[in-house]
Amino acid sequence: MLSFLFKLIKFVFLSFVVIFGLIMAIGLLGVFFSDDNWEEEPLPKDEYSEYIPVEDDNSGQDTLLNGYMKHYRVWRDFDQNVFEGEYYVYDRDLKSSYLHRTRIADEQTTRNPAYNNYYLRNSELREKDSNLFYWTWIYETVLDHDKPLMSGMIAMFDSIQNAAQPDRLHFAEIIVSHVQYIPYSLIHALTCEEYISDDPYCEGFRCKYHRDGNPCVASIAHGIFAPVEFAYNLKGDCDTRVLLLMEILDHYGYDVKMLYSYEYGHAVLGINLPTTGYYVTLAGIRYYLWETTNTGWLPGQIEPQYQNMNYWVAMDTRF
């Protein structure tokens, strides 16, 4: 009897050791292959940008902006697949986008049919959160204006889609990872000196960013570049990047929103896809957070310091 009990105990102990060992091995493999350990490989080709002037023989036309910017882009998706392509942004479209963005304040009147429609449609939001009302209009009108001017970048993604034949989720990842690979530049309405002087102890993000000598573009109306401007100059921070992605993804039928946090001073893309992770709900629809300012982020992922969803809102932009 004692011999049987000893063998039973020994069997249970050995089984526990084996099971525990398997659990530990699986855990280590999970850590090794987890998203947190994702590392990008060097790109196999160099990117380049080239301005191509176009001679204008018509002296009666504006001869200041006649050429176009050509960008050859190379990037990786999350699976380390390399994608490449080139696109063009014409000076005339850049000028149109710039003038519209800088004149948005003049259009914010009920005499403007587009603003009047927005004003009436969002009367409840206007009373509840005037700041969100204001910025939703800024983003919406910028998106609406630039929508027909994105043909160059869309042609690049059309070519990639036809060649790679990705599924819907993967194609969205290809588009977003393209923007994730563009180096970050802070865009703001004030001068750099004003941001630094307003933060004497340099505790805020903007002051620290300037103190460390990071790239920025100052004195830009509304602190954003419109999608055409960003496609042209490749300088953008969080909301500028989201606007460009909203423009492109909307063209391909994705349901997207700008997700913004006052608390965090940050904006991310919100996308309605069958995935998991962190999301914000608008009208019963889940919009998963998608970080655009660095490589490797998938929908539903966000840094720990941004994970309180009570601090995020979805802007109901329609364009």
N, C-alpha and C positions, 0 to 999 in steps of 0.2 A: 504493500500500500504506500509506504513512504517512498519507495523507488518510483512508483507511478507519479506521485505528487511532485517529486524532484524533477522528473522528466517534463511534466506539464509546466512547471514554473520556468524551467530552462527554455522550453519551446516558446512560451509567452514572452520571455525576456528577449530571446533572439529575434522573434517576430517584431517586437517593439523597436529593437535596434535597426532592423532592416527598414521598417516603415519610416522611422525617424530619419535615417540616412537618405531615403528617397525624397522625403519632404525637403530636407536641407539642400539636396542636389537640385531639385526643381526650383527652389527659392533662389539659389545662386544663379541658375540659368536665367531665371526671370530678371534678376538684377542686371546680369550681363547684357541681356538683349532688350532691356526696358528703354522707353523713350528718353528717360533721363540721362542715359549713357550714349545717346545718339551723337555721333561726331561726323562732321562733313569732311569729305575728301577734297583735295585740291582740284580745281577745275582743269580739264585737260587742254583748254584753249583760252586765248586772251580775248577779252571783250574790247570793243573800241567804239568811239563816237566820232562822227565826222560831219562838219557843217558843209553843205554843198550850195554855193550861191547860184542863183539863176539870173541871167542877164535880162534886164527889162528894157525893151526898145521903145516902149510907150512912155514918152516923157510926161504925159498927162497923168500918169498913175503914181501912187505912192511907191517910191523906189527904195524905201528904207528896209522893208521886209519882203524879200522876193525869193529867198532860197528855202531850204528845208534841212532839218537835222536828221541824220541817219544814225541809228543805234544798232550795233550788232551785239546781241545779248547771249550769254552762256550761263546756265544754272543747273542745279541738281534738284530733283524732287526728294522726298523723304527716304525713298528706297535707293538713293544714290544714282538713279538714272540721269543721264546728261541730256539736257534739251538746249537747243540753240535756235536762233532766228534773228531776222533783222526787220526793222520797221522804220517808217518815216513820219515826221511831224512837220507840216508845212508852216512857214512863217505866218501866212495869212490866218491860219487857224489859231496859232499861238497868240497873235494880236487880238483876234476876236475873243478868245478865252480871257486874256488879260484885261481887256477893256470891260468885259461883262463883270468880272469879279470885282474890279475896283469901283464899279458904278452900282453895285447891289443896293447900297443905301439909298440911292436916288430912285430905285425901283420899288422901295418899300413904302408904297402908298396905295390906298384903295382905288386910286384912279388907274392903277396898273391892273388889268384883268387877271393876270396870273397871281399877283399878290392878293387881290380881292378874293379870289376863289380859295386861296390858302387861308386867308384871314377868317372867312366864313366857315370853312371846313374844320378849323382848329380852335373854335371859340372857347371850348371847354379847356383845352390846353393853355390858351392865352390867359385864362383866369387862374388856373392852377399853378403854372410854372412859366412865367414870362421869359425867363432865360432859355429854357428848353424850346419854347415857341420861337424865339428869335433864331437860335442856332439851327433848328430844323428847317426853317425857311432858307437860311444861308446855304446849307448843304443841298437842299432840294433844288433851288434855283440854279446853283452851280452844276449839279448833275444834269438837269434838264437842258441847260444851254449847251453843254459839251457833248451830250449824247450823240449827235450826228457827226461829230468831229473825230471819232476814235477809229476810223476805218483802217489806219495803218497798223496799229497794234492788233486789232481784230483779225486782220489778214494774216499776221504772224501766227496767232493762235489757231486760226482755221487750218493753216498748213500743218501745224503740229497735230491737231486733232485728226486730220485726214491720214497722216502718216502713222501715228501711234495707236489710233483707235482705242483710246482709254475709256473705261467705264465712267459714269457720271461723277463719282466721288474722286477718282484719280485725276480726272480732267480739272476739277476744281483745285485739287492739290497742285497740279502743274502751274495753273494760273497764279495761285497765291504764292507758291514758292518763288516764282519769277520776281515778284515784288519783294519778298523776304530777302533776296540776294542783293537788292539795291542798298548801298550804304546809307545809314541813317543821317539825316541833317535836320536840326531843329529849325522850324519856321515860326517866327513870331512877329507880332504887330509893333512892339516897342523896339527901341534900340538895345543893343547889348548892355550899354552903360546904364540904361534905366533899370533893367532887370537886376543888375548887380547892386546899384545904389538902393533899390527898394528892399534889399535883403542884406542888411549890414552884417549879420552873423553868418551869412552864406549857408543857410540851413535848407533852402529849397532846391528842387531839382535843377531849375534853370540857372541859378547862380553857380552851383557846383559844375554844371555842364560847361558854362562859359569859363569858369576858373581853370578847368582842365584843358582848355583850348580845343574843344570839340567843334566840328563844323556846324555852322548855322547860317541862316539868311534872315536878316533883320529888316524891320520897317515894311513888312508885307501886310497889306490890308486884310483884316480878319485872321491873320496868322495862319493862312493856308495857301497852297497852290491848288488851282483847279486841275482836274484830270489831264487836260491837254498840256498845261504848263508843266506838270510833274513828268508826263511822258516825254516832254521836250528836254527838261533840264536835269532830270533824275535826282532831284533834291526834295526830300519829303520826310515829315515826321508822321506820327500815328494817324491823325485824321486825314491828312493829305493822301496817305497810302490807302486808307480805307475807301476814300472817294474814288480813286482810280479803279480799285478792285470792284467796287459796287457797279461802276460803269461797265466794265468788261463782263463780269459774271451775270449781270442783268441781261446783257445781250444774248447770252447763251441759256437764258431761261431759269437761272437760279434765283431763289427768293432770298434777298439779302437786306440787311439793315446796318446802320451805324449804331454800335453800342458804345455808350459813353458813361464815364464815372466822374462826377464832380469831386468826390472824395479823393480819388486816385489821380485826377488830372490826366486821364488816359482814355484813348479810344481804340477799339478793336473792331474787326469785322464780325458781324453776326450773320450766320448762314443757317438756313433751314434744310438740314440733311439728316438722313437716318444714321446717326452716330451716337456717341456717348460723351459724357463729361459735363462741363459747366455750361449753363445756358441761361438766357433771359427770355421770359414769355411776353409776347405781345399779341393781343387778340386771340389767345389760346394756342398760338404757334410758338414752338421752341426755336430760338435762334442761338446756336452754339457759338461761344466765343472763339475767335481765331486771331491769334497774335500775328501781326504783320511786320514788326520792326526788327526781327532777327530770324535766322534760319532755324529749321528743325521743328517748328511748332505746327501741330495738327489741330483740326477743329475740336473744341471741347477742352483743350489744354490752356492753362494760364498759370503764371507764376504765383507762388503761395501768397505773396503780399497783396494780390489782387483777387483773392478767391471768395470774398464776401459778396454774394450776389445781390444783397440788399443795396449795395452801392452802385449798381449798374442800371441804366435805363436804355430802352430801345427807341431810337428815333423813327417815327413813322413817316419816313421820306417817300414821296411818290414822284416818279419822274419818267 
